[in-house]
Amino acid sequence: MIDLRSDTVTKLTDRMRQKMYEAEVGDDVYRDDPTMRKLEELAADMLGKEEALFVTSGTQGNQIAVLVHCSLGQEIILEEGSHIFRYEGGATSAFAGIQPFPIKGERGSMNALDIEAAIRGSDIHEAETGLICLENTHNRAGGTVTTPESMKEIYEVAKRHHLPVHLDGARLMNAAVALKRPMTDFTQYVTTVQICLSKGLGAPVGSIIAGSSEFIAKARKWRKRLGGGLRQSGVLAAPGIIALTEMVDRLDEDHQHAKWLAEQIHALPQLRVAFEVETNIVMMDVSETGLTSKQFVELLKENGVLANPFAPTIVRLVTHYDVSRVDIEQTADVLRLLVSEKIGK
Ligand SMILES: *Cc1c(COP(=O)(O)O)cnc(C)c1O
């Protein structure tokens, strides 16, 4: 099976397994784990923040950020297709007691003026804005990149209104590689950031959140409250170190694969690419085949390709470390076959 459902399916590399085996460990709740400390220092450095903290997942990292930044009854401004709004089980309401204020972006990027217009709280009828959340790359918009320049405009609005900005940077590394710029070019314009180690970077488990020392001290406590204080977690930090030091630059290969696949899709009359590909996500619109995305995904599966039915007529294909050029060529062959034989002209 060629698994294009997500970059979360990547399995850890042999080098990661080796480093897990060799990792020096201690009780990280007592902050005795040297490998975890090393990962957190490295991540803070790469993200240009005072401190960083390992968390069990991207969702946990985002939710800890919301919990630290906001208080009960506040509102967070975010993009209407964002992961925090759509795919975190309503956690912002369930845990932090805040309500989302979604606004529509353009290819996943929100406009600074729209954000400024959405800031509320001066009137007694209104919830008070507590946080602005960005997502880069934007998953639902097809792995699209928001430039540091756009982020800067938003950051300036936030500063004017004394609001923190959190970046859901689950795939920030993809954005950095796509623009050939360091991650700090992006993170200089946010208060806090979350990045995933277990997506395209191939680590088995975990995310990082980063921000000021004061933020991380509060985040550490929320992590403990949520049951995310881990003990000999150096075994998870060791592959995380490999992820950050050896697996970032190669994301370019995934981007090339996605772009090539999009070109093949583009050449087929019944299929369309919903968003121009910028990183490792291809959103394929199957509406002109007369099939739903679920039906199309079933056909793909019968032909050895796994994909995600993302919206009623959109199939998501994600390239990653465990997908080779040959796999991508085979996927294109399968698409051509489906379109010409099974679906008709
Ligand atoms: C994957 C992802 C997350 C976090 O997912 P987890 O499965 O909880 O690690 C957060 N935001 C975005 C944009 C993502 O793609």
The ligand as a Gaussian input file, in Angstrom:
#p B3LYP/6-31G(d) Opt

LIG

0 1
 C       -1.531000      17.483000      12.907000
 C       -1.860000      18.844000      13.255000
 C       -1.951000      19.258000      14.590000
 C       -1.757000      18.365000      15.779000
 O       -2.113000      17.072000      15.627000
 P       -1.827000      15.920000      16.690000
 O       -2.372000      14.749000      15.956000
 O       -2.584000      16.255000      17.910000
 O       -0.361000      15.838000      16.940000
 C       -2.212000      20.588000      14.827000
 N       -2.372000      21.456000      13.822000
 C       -2.266000      21.100000      12.545000
 C       -2.383000      22.138000      11.482000
 C       -2.019000      19.780000      12.204000
 O       -1.930000      19.440000      10.919000

